Amino acid sequence: ERTYQLLAQATGRAGRADRPGRALLQTWTPEHPVLMALAAGDRDAFVEAEMAEREAASLPPYGRLAAIIETLHACCVERCKENPRIHEMVEAAMSDSWDVCRAHVERISAVLAGVVREGVRDGEFTVDGGQQFGARLSALDGTRVATGRDFADTGELVTKDVVHLDSQRANALAEAVRASHADVTSVQEKPYTRRPSAPFITSTLQQEASRKLRLGSKDTMRVAQRLYENGYITYMRTDSVALSEQAISAARQQARDLYGAEYVPDAPRRYAGKSKNAQEAHEAIRPAGDRFRTPAQVAGELRGTEFALYELIWKRTVASQMADAKGSTASVKVAVGVESSGIAKRAEYSASGTVITFRGFLAAYEEGRDADRYSNDDGERRLPKLSEGVGLDVLRAEALGHETSPPARYTEATLTKALEERGIGRPSTYAATVGTIQDRGYVRTRGSALIPTWLAFAVTNLLETHFPSLVDYDFTASMEEGLDRIAAGDEERAAWLTRFYFGDEGESAEGLKQLVDDLGDIDARGISTIPIGEGLVVRVGRYGPYVEEEVPNGIDPATG
């Protein structure tokens, strides 16, 4: 739809004011099935023709679209040449719209070419007209049906021994399921237990404040600093999840007073950090004092983000000493005969549901979650009571188009989490690191996502080409370990610094001195040049990035 809108806009601007873009498209379009459907605005015919041509040529989704757009562009330009005034208009007014259109299509081809049109097969069943429940096709004749996890980012199927359903086969199966009868083949019920999260450390506080309060890392630490200075919370730069005995007692007592004795376990919970470099000089971030002040008690003293962050810390601390949430998880498998589809004899649908019978710590607090490209969590859902052999009526069966999604961009929360997982940095440096890449223009924000700039590509190119050992993911983590050994007295600092600067001949390790000796040989123009295809490059200059067309070898730039 977006492609057609851009095409209509481009051709409409190039033609006469009294001729809308759609009419011009219909007039100028050559007899090509895809273009004719596009010009007519027939979306179904367009998808069908594009898919048929793509599959015939073994191309990825939208693989022909860019070439088709270029064909239509050339056709429109040729028709415009009949009128000099309109031809000038093409060069002046139409170029921008066509560039936007071409960029849009290339973005589809380059970024979404890996997107797989996978037939998602949803079904809905009922027992004798009673409670309805939904299920998803999971296997055909015992072979698992491919899902998003089975495809690479390029769109290739990377898992063996799975069935990949395209739109046509998925529709045929859905039709066969609607005409068939279903039977329950398996029912499994398991106990469900969920434990509370540990109290906050610096990184998890920043992550949760980003998810729930939409606060950046710097803002979170700034607010936390004020709360600490005014005596509301303990020290906020820590990588220890441990609580003091006084804090454990205060949290358990408050949970007992507010929620009841059954919400507090018999034994106190004691948490241990997972980070191998954790210094644990302080306890976890918690409300200050031997008795915690509830959010209601500080509501008259704190306002805005200060109150919201204190409430978040209080809830997490109290919940960390509460009982597990309990319930049950039921998994059901349903078999449907689909011989009439000509694809398989039997289709197997799966459904699962979780019912929370005792909320436990969830009564006080539930941790937020980051976006997961493969997540299919429907949350709490109750299934009807079923047993093996029970017959079911098919209420609905649909083949829904599904596209695998690209990896989510980093947010401040997920970037902090990645730094912590890789052992890069310390609690005191997370916010500063994220702030530095923003302040220097390496990334910009779009909503909560961090988007790299062209300057970031140039800087990364420089560092990876000339200083690969210094930007290796393991470098900072290993340096932190070395400094920890020096602090513990297990290594001599002078010897360590000598190896770092001059290198280690015994291990053939290059030092910093050798890396910086050839700084004058760096090709600044080459480093700041990023090829983007079709003879075009982006150059990052002193006043910002710009696009330039490269002149092929052997051609004089002045004469062409």
Secondary structure as UniProt FT lines:
FT   HELIX           2..14
FT   TURN            17..18
FT   HELIX           21..28
FT   HELIX           33..40
FT   HELIX           43..56
FT   TURN            57..58
FT   TURN            61..64
FT   HELIX           65..80
FT   TURN            81..82
FT   HELIX           84..89
FT   HELIX           90..94
FT   HELIX           95..112
FT   TURN            113..114
FT   STRAND          118..126
FT   TURN            128..129
FT   STRAND          132..140
FT   TURN            141..142
FT   STRAND          143..145
FT   HELIX           148..150
FT   TURN            153..154
FT   HELIX           167..178
FT   STRAND          182..194
FT   HELIX           202..213
FT   HELIX           217..229
FT   TURN            230..231
FT   HELIX           245..259
FT   HELIX           261..263
FT   TURN            276..277
FT   HELIX           295..298
FT   TURN            299..301
FT   HELIX           304..319
FT   TURN            320..321
FT   STRAND          325..337
FT   HELIX           339..341
FT   STRAND          346..358
FT   HELIX           360..363
FT   TURN            373..374
FT   TURN            388..389
FT   STRAND          391..402
FT   HELIX           412..421
FT   TURN            422..423
FT   TURN            427..429
FT   HELIX           430..439
FT   TURN            440..441
FT   STRAND          443..446
FT   TURN            447..448
FT   STRAND          449..452
FT   HELIX           454..466
FT   TURN            468..470
FT   HELIX           473..487
FT   TURN            488..489
FT   HELIX           493..502
FT   HELIX           505..507
FT   HELIX           512..516
FT   TURN            517..518
FT   HELIX           519..521
FT   HELIX           524..527
FT   STRAND          529..533
FT   TURN            534..535
FT   STRAND          536..541
FT   TURN            542..543
FT   STRAND          544..549
FT   TURN            553..554
FT   TURN            557..559
//
